[in-house]
Each structure stands twice: as structure tokens, then as C-alpha cells.
Amino acid sequence: MRRRAMTSEQASLKKISGHVNEYDFAELIGGEVNLGAPTDKKDVIDRQHRSHSVKGGTWWQIFLYARSRLLHNTIFRGIGNLADIMIQCIDAFPENRSDYLVDKQAAKIRLQEPMRLLRQEIERPDIFPALLEKSIFNGGTDF
């Protein structure tokens, strides 16, 4: 059977490489590593006191928001129709993973139209920069 989880040694090496990336990035921008809580997303603080979350790896997953957060996050709610369309994408899937596994194709077909709408919304020149600012840099303030 194939093991999915990392070994303790692999996890330790990942953590160390993440800290190295933080110090490298801080040096590049003339900032400093935030030595606050380990769960804090503000890894590096720049000279203008802006926070940055440093990521590594080949693939990035830039944000994971629950449906409820998209309903109430004032920044996403203020970026065109983005929040509503992302909610449509979430709603294309059944609530239970077991239901999804029974018929993956049905969910994928339901997802097609909301994804087309999402692409069209993101292609708007006034939407794309705001989406990047929020999703990558956590720009704006949540109320």
C-alpha cells in the first residue's frame, strides 16, 4: 500500500526549507521575518509594514474559503460578482464527499457553467487585479 503522509523527517525538512525561504524573501525585499505565532500567515513584514505570506513548492493553492466566508467576506463581496460565482462553483458539488464519489461526472458537469462565468468575471480588467490582491496578498480588510 502506498503511504500518503510524509515521514517526520520529510515534514521537518519541509518546515526548515520554509523558514529558509522566509529569510531569503525578507532579505530580498529589505524586510524582516515575523517571529509571531506559528499559525500567523504574516511570514515577512516589509519596510512599509505590509505583511507577506511566503509560499514554496511547485503548485500553489492561493486560498481556501468556505461557502460561509464567501457569503460574508466584504472584500470578496465587493469584487464584482466574484463571491456569488465562487459560491455557485462550490454548490456544484454535493455536501458529502461520498455522494460525489458515487457520481463524479454529474458534479463536473454542474461545475462547467459556473466555471465559465468565473473565467469571464476574472478576465474583466477591473476584477483581476483585485482578485490577485485579495487571494495572494490578502489585501483589503475583512469586516
Long-range contacts (C-beta under 8 A, 24 or more apart in sequence): 17-56, 18-54, 18-56, 21-54, 21-56, 22-54, 25-52, 25-54, 41-138, 51-138, 52-137, 53-137, 53-138, 62-135, 62-136, 63-134, 63-135, 67-91, 73-142, 74-141, 74-142, 74-143, 75-134, 75-139, 75-140, 75-141, 75-142, 76-134, 79-127, 79-130, 79-131, 79-134, 80-121, 80-124, 80-126, 80-127, 80-130, 81-117, 81-121, 82-118, 82-121, 82-122, 82-127, 82-131, 85-114, 85-117, 85-118, 85-121, 86-118, 88-113, 88-114, 88-117, 89-114, 89-115, 89-118
